[in-house]
């Protein structure tokens, strides 16, 4: 739950990461197969998704929804 941006993010091992607000889908972030265990940065600027199948972590901007690093 991202209180600063008032949205909920869920990881989906098949579909990637999905952001919701008020019950509506805001954004689907694809290309993150096996996405699991999301973490939100203390300043709410980034969220991180574990990608265990790729042995990586994806950094995702909470404002643009872009994957900024792996």
N, C-alpha and C positions, 0 to 999 in steps of 0.2 A: 504494500500500500504506500503510495506516494502522496502524503498529505499536502505537500507544497504545490503539486500540480493537480491534485484532486483526481487521481486515477489509480487503478489497480492494474498490475501487470502480472500475467501468468505465463509460465513456460510450458511449452508443448514439445515433447521429444520428436514429434513428427512435423509440426508446423512452424516451430520457432518460438517467437515471443509475441503475445497479443496484449495491447493496452485497452482498457475499458474505462469509461467514465459515464456515470448515470445509467448504467445498464447497456450502453451502446459501445460497439467496437470503434475505437479511435484509430488504431493503426495495427497492422500485422507486419511484423518484422520477420521476413523469411530468410532462407539461406543459413539458418542456424540449426542444422540437424542435431538432434539429441539434446537440445537446450534443456537445462535443468538448474535448479537451485539459484534463483535470482537473488542478488544483493543490491541494495540501494546505497549510494555514497551518502555520507553524513550531510552534505550540502544539497542533496537531491538533484545534482546536475547530471549525474551519470548513474546508470545501473549496469550491473555485470551479470552475465549469464555463463554458467559453467557449460562447456561443450566436451563432455567426457569422451565421446567417440573420436573427437579430433585432438584430444589432449591439449585443450586450449580454453581460454576465457575470452568472451567477447565484451567489449566496452560499448555501451549504447547510450547516446545522448537522450536525456529525458525530454528535451524540447524539440529536437529535429527528428528523433527516432532513427538517426543514422548510426550504423555500426562504425565507430571511429577507430577501433583497434582490435587486434586479436593477439 
